[in-house]
Amino acid sequence: MTRAFLVVMDSVGIGGAPDAGTFFNGDRPDTGANTLAHIAQACARGAAEEGRSGPLHLPHLDALGLGAATRLASGAATPGLAADPLGLWGCAREHSRGKDTPSGHWELAGLPVPWDWHYFPDTAPAFPDDLVQAVAEAAGSDGILGNCHASGTVIIDRHGAEHMRTGQPICYTSADSVFQIAAHEETFGLDRLLALCKAVAPRLHAMKVGRVIARPFVGTRETGFTRTTNRKDFAIAPPAPVLTNWAQDAGRRVHGVGKIGDIFSMQGIDDVVKGSDAELMTYLARLVATAEEGSLTFANFVEFDSLYGHRRDISGYARALEWFDREIGQILQSLGPGDLMVLTADHGNDPSWSGTDHTREQVPVLVAGRGAGQIGQVNFADIAASVAAHLAIPAQGPGRSFL
């Protein structure tokens, strides 16, 4: 029996989505966005020198085919990435009409989103009056703060002190189908924030808003405000079985790492661990060492997206990629005979692009444990079908195995 490890490098897109022109950051279409290539090009010209230096150095990912996959997807040059791939490699495109976490992960797990998500308008206010009233009532407050599109770090700096004084939750959204609620862990209370999000989530889900996200923070006006790692997503449950269900229904153990449990509402998942990306890497290494025969481990590393993509921090994104490459290189060496590891992404978030939103891109598909070769251009759902084929379990949905 064999094991499978599906690892999502959140937002590490490689450009080239054929429908990118129909997705926008503000008034600018995503045509030409390329998260990985633009980071590599910035590093090569010395424009990403904060906390690192020189060309982008990703020897382990490149050996699996990252640079080659980027050229296949978009034809873009990736300075510093030029190795002849030693793994199976290719690129994947998404068919769901979204460039967000649920759309990407559901389809990677074999289920294209069967509806259009609801998005809030980029106006102030952004939310309808009846929703504002419902959130305020659930919070036990006389109103809300924010009520607009915003960066999470910016809006807590803007409203954090007023929130601590009034007790009104900070509510905001983005170009994604999300309703985010930020509150102070100490003055408002973490448990109270989670209860608030849980209470209003059914109303938002009925509107086809993909996620209600609890965004706790700490600090003061004087010291500055900082978001904590106690984020929790209350997501719409997938309306049909996905890869995790297929594995569990076949009697296999399914481990979640990172926000996987939230994304899939724990459907088909036996256990989950959370933490910073550094902590999650330790958990992933532990699962590679100890996970049961025939098991599936599904992991998400979110900080590429949350700390660097949305903040348009090219140096920070490059540092995170190089850290991930060093760490995953050690884990790849620990894979056992018969193990499969697939490294991919759920969307792009080009830190060189306008705006602060995700970018519509293809994603890399890098496969360790099944020899070397090009798999070409595949669909997101083909990844789920391929993992299922490796585990010898029945698959559902439109995906076709590339193994």
Disulfide bonds with the S-S distance in Angstrom:
none
